[in-house]
């Protein structure tokens, strides 16, 4: 544990700009600089920094036991970094870090989380680290932002003109134009993003001004089908100056870039002042092609619209789902199974195919359940029942499953499971719980609770769905201890 900080002992104060070298990397993507004080060292955290880098930062917070700083710029790369042919973007902060080091970093951090928070020695129970099948061009959705406030790398400052790309790290108003492929979505589209930006500038219509909340161009959203090798695009604008917008020329531009890979073009009017892509009250027009694309996961077909809930890395999701089904099959798949936090029902359908006579899927999002029902009909799977309700409420109102389940599946949101809901899950007294988590910290927290209430972690795996980021998914199987 770090020492308590007396601000008078520090060689800097809040607001100061420093040049620092990153000493370590912490879970969640923070770089650590250890700062000397009279009776020890305290950590200074910088988001998404790599060990060995030299960075210019500004002190933003001095707490009792740690310090935080805002990253300003990279001064010198780390000796471990590689040269990559892609444009660095905030969504892939570790793109220049060798993948084996990324893997080691993620695995070690989760083991430490399970030891520190979960109160177990998890390394001997580690089953497998499952890498993404593709390290590059693995995403099937990307949101690009427009802004009149653009970050100029050469000037290392903002300029007021027109930007189309990604928001600069740590800001919501500054956009860094995408001048070449980021390596995450699609090379053909992203390598020509500068042509899209040029066309928009020539239209004479302004980009969105985030602080003042006015302008025309707001977002460009892309969804990609790896099954069809096609891309669906949605341009989000206001209606301020809409009469000047040439929709036919816009479609022609996108056709010239993507050819027959262009699945469809949608135009969404969003006059909401909030920073969100989908308007609360807006208009959607199909300008070309189809509003949907089709993707496949483990033989199941899914129609995906711009608003559909779907895994961002479908090929890695296949490996995650296959491993989860293996964890179920190893202990037997008969009778009824609950799939809690089921989302669009992918796991529910796979569990049905695995041999359960009845599968019950529960999720609080009505739209997700609507998509789940549509997907099940499309794949001709009939022994499924879906409930659009809070999981805790469902378990309270459906006591018939208590002491009746051999195994249950759950895939909660990033915040994990509310303590009361987890208590209701444990009260079901299922023999096995298979738990998928997109947040290792909450998985570790819930592991401590499960272990303290009669469920032992038998085995666990890591699944990397987001290479070049700090994110990794955890899959664990818990067994109910005998009385």
NORGIHU-V80179 format. One record per pair of residues at least 12 apart in sequence whose C-alpha atoms are under 7 Angstrom apart, sorted by sequence separation. I is the first residue (numbers start at 1). GAP is how many residues later the second one is. D is the distance in Angstrom with one decimal. If there is no record, write none. Layout:
# NORGIHU-V80179
i=(I,I)
gap=(GAP,GAP)
d=(D,D)
This chain:
# NORGIHU-V80179
i=(21,32,33,57,58,84,111,148,149,150,163,164,165,179,221,222,270,292,293,462,32,57,58,83,148,149,150,163,164,165,221,269,292,348,461,462,31,32,57,58,82,148,149,163,164,179,220,221,251,269,291,461,30,31,56,57,81,82,147,148,178,179,220,268,269,460,461,30,31,56,81,82,147,178,219,220,268,345,460,30,31,56,80,81,146,147,219,267,268,297,369,459,460,29,30,31,55,56,146,218,219,266,267,459,29,30,31,55,56,145,146,217,218,266,267,337,342,369,457,458,29,31,54,55,144,145,217,266,267,298,336,342,343,457,458,54,55,144,145,216,217,265,266,297,333,334,335,336,337,338,339,340,341,342,457,458,44,45,46,54,144,145,216,265,333,334,335,336,337,338,339,340,341,366,408,456,457,42,43,44,45,46,53,54,151,216,265,333,334,335,336,337,338,339,340,365,407,455,456,42,43,44,45,46,53,149,150,151,216,264,265,344,359,360,361,362,363,364,406,407,408,409,410,411,414,455,456,25,46,53,149,150,151,215,216,264,343,344,358,359,360,361,362,363,364,402,403,405,406,407,408,409,410,411,412,414,455,456,25,52,147,149,150,263,264,321,325,343,357,358,359,360,361,362,363,364,402,403,405,406,407,408,409,410,411,416,454,455,10,24,51,52,147,263,264,344,345,349,362,363,364,401,402,403,415,416,454,9,22,23,147,344,363,22,23,146,362,392,395,22,145,231,232,239,21,22,230,231,232,233,234,235,236,237,238,352,21,22,229,230,231,232,233,234,235,236,237,238,239,349,392,21,164,230,232,233,234,235,236,237,238,440,20,21,234,236,438,439,440,19,20,309,438,19,20,437,438,3,19,173,437,3,18,19,173,436,437,2,3,17,18,436,2,17,18,435,436,17,435,16,17,434,435,15,16,142,434,15,433,434,14,15,48,139,140,162,432,433,14,137,138,139,432,433,14,136,137,138,432,14,136,137,431,432,137,431,341,340,219,5,148,309,4,5,147,148,213,4,146,147,148,3,146,147,2,147,192,228,227,189,225,227,337,189,225,226,227,336,339,340,341,342,188,225,337,338,339,340,341,146,337,338,339,340,341,146,145,146,302,145,144,145,143,144,143,144,90,143,301,90,142,143,300,142,141,142,27,141,140,141,223,140,140,87,89,86,87,88,86,87,86,86,320,316,327,313,141,140,139,140,139,138,133,133,132,118,117,118,113,117,118,119,110,114,118,113,117,127,129,130,131,132,135,125,126,127,128,129,130,131,132,125,126,127,128,129,130,125,126,106,106,95,94,93,94,92,93,92,29,28)
gap=(12,12,12,12,12,12,12,12,12,12,12,12,12,12,12,12,12,12,12,12,13,13,13,13,13,13,13,13,13,13,13,13,13,13,13,13,14,14,14,14,14,14,14,14,14,14,14,14,14,14,14,14,15,15,15,15,15,15,15,15,15,15,15,15,15,15,15,16,16,16,16,16,16,16,16,16,16,16,16,17,17,17,17,17,17,17,17,17,17,17,17,17,17,18,18,18,18,18,18,18,18,18,18,18,19,19,19,19,19,19,19,19,19,19,19,19,19,19,19,19,20,20,20,20,20,20,20,20,20,20,20,20,20,20,20,21,21,21,21,21,21,21,21,21,21,21,21,21,21,21,21,21,21,21,21,21,22,22,22,22,22,22,22,22,22,22,22,22,22,22,22,22,22,22,22,22,22,23,23,23,23,23,23,23,23,23,23,23,23,23,23,23,23,23,23,23,23,23,23,24,24,24,24,24,24,24,24,24,24,24,24,24,24,24,24,24,24,24,24,24,24,24,24,24,24,24,24,25,25,25,25,25,25,25,25,25,25,25,25,25,25,25,25,25,25,25,25,25,25,25,25,25,25,25,25,25,25,25,26,26,26,26,26,26,26,26,26,26,26,26,26,26,26,26,26,26,26,26,26,26,26,26,26,26,26,26,26,26,27,27,27,27,27,27,27,27,27,27,27,27,27,27,27,27,27,27,27,28,28,28,28,28,28,29,29,29,29,29,29,30,30,30,30,30,31,31,31,31,31,31,31,31,31,31,31,31,32,32,32,32,32,32,32,32,32,32,32,32,32,32,32,33,33,33,33,33,33,33,33,33,33,33,34,34,34,34,34,34,34,35,35,35,35,36,36,36,36,37,37,37,37,38,38,38,38,38,38,39,39,39,39,39,40,40,40,40,40,41,41,42,42,42,42,43,43,43,43,44,44,44,45,45,45,45,45,45,45,45,46,46,46,46,46,46,47,47,47,47,47,48,48,48,48,48,49,49,50,51,58,59,59,59,60,60,60,60,60,61,61,61,61,62,62,62,63,63,65,66,67,68,68,68,68,69,69,69,69,69,69,69,69,69,70,70,70,70,70,70,70,71,71,71,71,71,71,72,73,73,73,74,75,75,76,76,77,77,78,78,78,79,79,79,79,80,81,81,82,82,83,83,83,84,85,93,93,94,94,94,95,95,96,97,143,149,150,152,171,172,173,173,174,175,182,183,184,326,327,327,328,328,329,329,330,330,330,331,331,332,332,332,332,332,332,333,333,333,333,333,333,333,333,334,334,334,334,334,334,335,335,364,366,373,374,375,375,376,376,377,441,442)
d=(6.8,5.5,6.6,5.9,5.1,6.3,6.1,5.5,6.3,6.2,5.7,7.0,4.4,6.9,5.7,6.5,5.5,5.3,6.6,4.8,4.9,5.4,6.6,6.4,5.0,6.7,5.1,6.3,4.8,4.7,5.1,5.4,4.6,6.3,5.9,6.3,5.6,6.4,4.5,7.0,4.9,4.5,6.9,5.1,6.5,6.6,5.7,6.5,7.0,5.1,6.1,5.2,5.8,5.0,6.4,5.1,5.1,6.2,6.0,6.1,6.4,5.5,4.7,5.6,6.5,5.4,6.5,5.4,6.0,5.4,4.9,6.8,5.2,6.7,6.0,6.1,4.4,6.8,4.1,4.3,6.2,5.4,6.7,6.9,5.5,6.8,4.9,5.8,6.4,6.8,6.6,5.8,6.4,6.0,5.1,4.6,5.9,6.4,4.6,5.5,7.0,6.8,5.1,5.7,4.7,6.1,6.1,4.6,6.6,5.6,6.7,6.6,5.1,5.6,6.4,6.9,5.5,5.9,6.9,5.7,7.0,6.8,6.4,5.1,6.6,5.4,4.7,4.6,6.8,6.1,6.1,5.6,5.9,5.9,5.5,5.4,6.9,5.0,5.8,5.2,6.9,6.1,5.6,5.8,7.0,6.5,5.5,6.1,6.5,6.0,5.9,6.0,5.6,5.5,4.4,6.4,6.1,6.2,6.4,5.0,5.7,6.8,5.0,5.4,6.0,4.9,5.3,4.7,5.1,4.8,4.7,5.1,4.6,5.2,6.7,5.2,6.5,6.7,5.2,4.5,4.9,5.4,5.8,6.6,6.3,6.9,5.0,5.7,6.6,6.4,5.8,6.4,6.1,6.4,6.6,6.2,5.5,5.7,5.3,6.0,6.2,5.5,6.2,6.4,4.9,6.8,5.5,5.9,6.0,5.1,6.5,4.9,6.4,6.0,6.2,5.8,6.5,5.2,5.2,5.8,6.5,6.0,6.4,6.0,5.8,5.3,6.5,6.5,6.4,4.3,5.2,4.9,5.0,6.9,6.9,4.1,5.4,5.8,5.4,5.0,5.0,4.6,4.8,5.3,4.4,6.9,5.7,4.8,4.9,4.5,5.1,4.9,5.1,4.6,6.5,5.4,4.5,6.7,6.0,4.4,6.9,6.4,5.7,5.8,4.7,6.7,6.9,6.6,6.7,6.3,6.4,5.9,6.3,6.1,5.8,4.7,4.2,5.3,6.9,6.2,5.7,6.3,6.0,6.2,5.9,5.3,5.8,5.8,6.5,5.1,6.6,6.6,6.6,6.1,6.0,5.5,4.6,6.7,6.6,6.4,7.0,6.6,6.4,6.3,6.6,7.0,5.4,5.9,6.6,5.5,5.9,4.2,6.5,4.9,6.3,6.8,6.3,4.7,6.5,5.2,6.9,6.1,6.4,6.2,6.1,5.5,4.4,5.2,5.1,6.3,5.8,6.3,6.0,6.3,5.2,6.8,5.6,6.4,6.5,5.7,5.4,4.9,5.0,4.5,4.9,4.7,5.2,5.0,7.0,6.9,6.8,4.3,6.0,5.5,6.2,6.2,5.6,6.1,5.9,5.8,5.0,6.8,5.5,6.4,6.9,6.4,6.6,6.5,6.2,6.9,5.5,6.5,4.5,5.7,6.4,5.6,6.5,6.6,4.5,5.3,5.1,6.7,5.7,6.4,6.8,5.9,6.4,6.7,6.1,6.9,5.4,4.6,5.4,5.6,6.2,5.7,6.6,4.3,5.2,5.6,6.5,5.8,6.2,5.9,5.6,6.9,4.5,5.1,5.7,6.4,5.0,6.0,5.9,5.8,6.3,6.1,6.9,5.1,5.6,5.3,5.8,5.0,5.6,6.6,6.3,5.3,4.1,6.2,4.7,6.8,5.5,4.6,6.0,6.1,5.8,5.2,7.0,6.6,6.8,5.1,5.3,6.4,5.3,5.6,5.1,6.1,5.8,4.9,5.5,4.9,5.5,6.0,6.0,5.7,6.0,6.9,7.0,6.9,7.0,6.9,6.2,5.4,6.6,6.8,6.2,6.7,6.4,6.6,6.4,6.2,6.0,6.7,7.0,5.6,6.3,5.1,4.8,4.6,5.4,6.1,5.4,6.1,5.6,6.5,5.3,5.1,6.1,5.8,6.0,4.6,5.6,6.5,6.8,5.1,6.0,6.1,6.8,4.5,6.5,5.5,5.9,6.5,6.4,5.3,5.5,6.8,5.8,4.4,5.4,6.2,7.0,4.6,6.6,6.0,6.8,6.8,6.1,6.5,5.5,4.9,5.0,5.7,6.3,5.5,6.9,6.0,6.3,5.4,5.4,6.3,5.0,5.7,6.5,6.2,5.0,4.5,5.6,5.5,6.4,5.8,5.3,6.1,6.3,5.0,4.3,6.2,7.0,6.0,5.8,6.0,6.1,5.5,6.0,6.6,5.9,5.5,4.8,4.7,4.7,5.1,5.7,4.9,5.2,5.2,6.4,6.0,6.2,6.4,5.9,7.0,6.9,4.6,4.3,6.2,5.7,5.0,6.0,5.4,5.2,5.6)
